[in-house]
Amino acid sequence: MIRQPDISKKTGGGGMKDFNLGEVLGLLKQTAPFLVFRFLIYFGITLAFVLITGTGAGIGYGIGIIADNAPAGGMWGGLAGFGIAGAIMYFIREYLLYLVKAGHIAVLVELFEGRQIPGGQGQITYAREQVQQRFAASSLLFGLDQLIKGILKTFNRTFLSVAAILPIPGAAGAMKFLNTILNLSLTYLDEVILAYLIRTKTDNPWQTSRTALVLYAQNYKAFLKNAVWLAFFIWGLTFLAFLIVLGPAALLVGLFPGAAGPLTLIVAIVFAWGIKQAVIEPVGMTALMQVFFKVTEGQTANPEWEAKLENISSKFNELKNKAAAMGTQTDSSDSSATPEQL
């Protein structure tokens, strides 16, 4: 069993940032079995992308020979294969959220709370059980996550425009670039809110999500400051991973007939994406979890910010309706919500 001291109130870093990278890496080290699991999952996805893309390139190359334009056929076949692989990825994203991301968040929350978690393969089983206690159905978790993402997107678009924060006449292009950086820097907020739901052991995830979103909104400047630091760190590592895999990707693509040129770049991007999802993304996710637990410690949801969210986002009001419906179910059963109700 692995035990990690409660660090939710001890994060350091001074005024520039509220996370401690050393402690974040220490937490992730304790979840090494889950990092290996993530790596295997995303390596499998990356390999599937490459194989399906290569198969499409081979088929297209064959058709291209008949049409007397084999290189073009190989390229278009590879792009078609990549599109098919992307469609498959779209359909399994619910599973990835439920088992991989939520599971990793669950064991990280246990460590934040100073509780023990199993080591080795038992850690993955333990994580799945923790997620099932809160979200018996993957569809509920996925639907909730999509709502949260929509609300965050609306909030960030409304309140985090660089042009509004720092208006510079005649610099529309630079403002657009900086706004993109802002959006990238807040990628993991929906996962942080999921961590809050697991940490509070909520019986009504819809209502607790509203609370978490208000807590984020009333502290958004603190999250923005930390998230921008993380964005440059995470995407810098991702770009480095892309440069490292570019050469091997070219060799791999060269094994498939007619699959050169742009497909080499696409395969390298897929490999870099897999590395980011498996071992780089958890750094940003865990750091923002640390920030959220520290910054919001002891706070309650501000009604003024709740009203602002209701005014700008219909999805935030949808959370309210779903929370009320679940509360009615709980009251009618005269007991706390069971995993089946969740």
N, C-alpha and C positions, 0 to 999 in steps of 0.2 A: 504493500500500500504506500501511496505517495502523499505527503502532507506538505502544504505550502502555507506559510504564515499569512494572516490577513493583511493585505497591503492596500486595501481600498482607501485608507485614510492617511497613508504614508507616502503617497506619490510625491516625487520631487521634480526638480527641473527649473525652479525659479520662475520669473515672470514671463519668459518667452514661450514656455510650453508647460503643460501640466502632466505630462507622462514621463516615466523614467524608462528609457530604452533598455537599460540593463535588467530591470525587473521584468519588463515585458518579455525579453529573451529568456529569462529564467523561468517564467511561467510556461512559455512554449516548450522549453526543454523538458518540463515535467509532463507535457502531453506529447512526447516524442512518438509513442505508438500511434496516436491519431494523426500526427504529421506524416508518418509512413503510410497510413491508410489513405490519407488525402493524396499523397504522391502516387500511389498505385492506381487510385481511381482516375486521376487526371492524366496520368501517363497512358492508361488504357484508352481514354477519350482521345488523346493526341494521336496515339497509334491508329485508332479507328479512322480519324480524319485523314491521316496519311494514306492508309490502305484504300479507303474509299475514293480519295482523290486520285491516287495512282491507278486504281482500276478504271475509273472514268477516263483518265488520260489514255490508258491502253486501248480501251474500246473506241475512244474518239480517234486515236491514231490509226486504228484499223479501218474505221470508216473513212478517214481522211485519205488513206492509200487508194481506196476505191474512187474517191472524188479527185484524186491527183493533187491533194493538198494535205499531206500527212501532218506537218508541224502545226498547222492551224487546227486540224481535227484533234490532235493531242491536247492542245491548249484548251479548246472549248470543252472537250471531254473531261479534262481535269477540273475545270471550273464547275461543270455540272456535278461532278462527284463531290466537290467541296460543298456545293449547295445542298446536296442530299445529306451529307454528314451534318451540316448545320441544322437541317430540319430535324434530324434524329436528336441532336443536342437540345433543341427547343422542347421536345416532348419529354426528355428525361430531367429537365431542370427542376421539376417539383421534387423528384426523388433526391437530387443532389442537395437541395435546400433542407429537406427533412432529415436525411441520414448523415450527410457530410457536414454541412455548415452548422446546423442546429445541434448536432451531436458534439462537435468540437466546442461550440459555445457553452454547452451544458457542463462539460468537464472543466472548462476554464472558470465558469461561475463558481463551481465547487471549490476550486483553488483560491479564488478571490475571497471566498467566505471562510477560508482556513480549514476546510473539511478534507477528509481523506478520499482519494480516488484510487482505483486499482491500477496496477501497472500492466504492461504487456497487452496481449490480445483482449484480456478482460476489460480493459478500458473502453474499448469500442462497444462491447455488450452493455456495459454500465451506461455509456452515453445514450445508446438507443433506448434503454429503459427510462432514463430521465426525460427524454423528449416525449416518449409515449405517455408518461404521467401527465404531461401538460397538454399534449396535442395528439390524441389517439389517432386522428386521421391526418394524413399528409395534406389533403385538400384544404382542411381548415387552416393549417399553417401557411400554405401557399397563398390562399386567398387573403389572409391577414397581411402577409408580407407584401403582396401587390398593392393593397390599400395603403399601407405605410409608405411604400415607395412613391406612390402617386401624391400623397400629402406632402412628403418631404420635397418632391420635385416642385410642387406649386409654391411651397413656402420659400424655398431657396431662390426660385425665379423671382419672387416678389420682394424679398428682403435682402438678398445677397447679390444684387447687381452692382458690379464695380462702378458703373456709370452713376449710380445713385450714391454710392459711398464716396467716390472720388471722381467727380465730373471733370473731364479734360476735353475741351473743345477740339474737334478735328482729329480725334484719336479713336475712331470707331473700330478699326481693325485691332488695335492693341486692347481695347476694352473687351472685344469679343474673345480674344485669346485668354485674357485674364479671367473672364467669366467661365471659360472652359476649365481652367485650372481650379477655380472654386468648386465647380461641379464634381470634378475628378477627386478633389480632396475630401469630399463628403460621401464617398462611395459606400462606406461601411456603416452608415448610420442606421439603416434598417436592421442590420445584424446586432448593433449595439442595443437597439430597442428590444429585440428578441432576447438579448441577454438580461435586460431589465425584467422582462416578463418571467423568465426562468428564475431569476434571483428572488423575485417577490412571491413566487409560488402562487400566482394568481389563479382564482377560480373563474375569472371573467377576463380573458385576454383582450377582448375588444375594448372594455373600459380602461384596463390598465395601459393599453396602447395609447389611448387618448391622454392619459396622465403623463406617460413618457414623452409623447410628442410635445405637450405643453412645457415640460421641463426642458426639453431641447430648445424650444422656441425662446423661452425666457433667458436662456444662456447661450444663444447662438453665436455671439461674438467670441466667447471662450472656445467653443467647438471649432469655429472657423480658424482661429489662430493656430490651434493644434493640428487641425486637419491639413492646412497648407504646408506645414512642416512635413507631415507624413506623406503628402502627395509627391513632393520632390524626392523624398527618400525612396518611396515605393516604386515610382515610375523610373527613377534613376537605376534602381536595381533591375527592373524589368527590361530597360533598354540594354543594360549590360548583358543580361541573359540572352536577349535577341542577337547581339553581336557575337556571343559565344557560339550559339547554335546555328548561325547563318552558314558557316562552312559545312558542318555535317549535314545540314538540310539540303545544300546543293548536291552533295554526294548522293544522298538518299533519293532525291528527285531524279537524278541522272540515271537511276536504275530503271525508271519507267520510260518507255519509248515516247518521244515527243513531248515530255513533261518538263520542259525547261523554262527559262525566262521568268515571267511573273509568278509562276507556281512555286519557284524556289522561295521567293519573298513571302508568299502566303503560308507555305509550310513552316518557315522560320518563325513567322508571327504566331502560328498555332502552337509551336513548341514553347515559345516564350510565354504565351498565354497559359499553357499548362503549368510551367514552372511558377508563374505568378500566383495562380490559383492554389497551387499545392503548398508552397513554402514561403512565398513573399507576402501574399495577402493576409495571412494570419497575424503578421506583425502589425499592420495597420489596424486590423480589427481589434486586436487585444489592446493596443495603445489607446484607441478611442473608448473601449470599454473602461479602461483605467481612468480616463478623463471624465467619462460620464458619471461613474460612481463617486469620484472625488468632488466634482463641481456641483453635483446635485445633492450631495449628502445633507440630509436634514431639511431640504426644501419641500414645499408643497406647491401644487399647480396654481399659478396665478390666473384668476378668472379673466383678467383683461387680455392675457395672451390666448386663453381659451376662446374668448369671443373673437379675437382677430383670426384665429384658425378657422372658426366656423364661418366667418365672412368670406374668406378667400378660397376655401376648399369644400366642395360638396362631399368629397370622400371622407372628410373629417366628420361631417354630419352623419354619413353612412355608418361610421364606427359607433356613433351614439345610438343609432337605431338598433344595430346588432347587439350592442351592450345591453340595451333595454330588453331586447328579446331574450337574451341569455339570462338576464336577471329574473325575468318572468318565469322561465323554465326552472330556475333554481328555487324560487319561492314556491312554486307549485309542488315541487318534490319535497319541500321542507327539509332540505339537506344541502350541503355544499355540492358543487358540481363534480360529477364523477368523470373519469377519463372518457367514458363513452359519450357524455354530454359535451365534452371539450373536443 
